[in-house]
Amino acid sequence: MHEVSLVQDLFDQTDAAIHPHAASAVREVTVRIGALAGVDDVLFRTAFEGCKRERGYDAATLTILLEGAEWACESCGAAVVSTAGPLRCATCDGVARLRAGDALILQRLELEVPHV
């Protein structure tokens, strides 16, 4: 299950982002998982719950935002609807390129700190 290594990387990114605060200050971690990212959101949540205590994130909850794949024409920028066969622009017949939905992104961290 590669989701465990992804969660460990997520905690590494979170450690760097919250410095100098402790992991125990994190209350919510929000990630965005693209439909083409190759990440199973259920397994990712299971890995998060299984690993958070050992990394000091006991109080953290995980929010997952699922993002669909979005395609756009590289020539004119028009949105392209995914269909069977080659992805081409209905407006100019240009080649479609993936615009969103292929990544796992740390979207937001919510911390509770005593003094700001």
Sequence and secondary structure as in RCSB ss.txt:
>XXXX:A:sequence
MHEVSLVQDLFDQTDAAIHPHAASAVREVTVRIGALAGVDDVLFRTAFEGCKRERGYDAATLTILLEGAEWACES
CGAAVVSTAGPLRCATCDGVARLRAGDALILQRLELEVPHV
>XXXX:A:secstr
 THHHHHHHHHHHHHHHHTTS GGGEEEEEEEEETTS   HHHHHHHHHHHTTTTT TT EEEEEEE  EEEETT
T  EE   SS  B TTT  BEEEEESS EEEEEEEE  S  
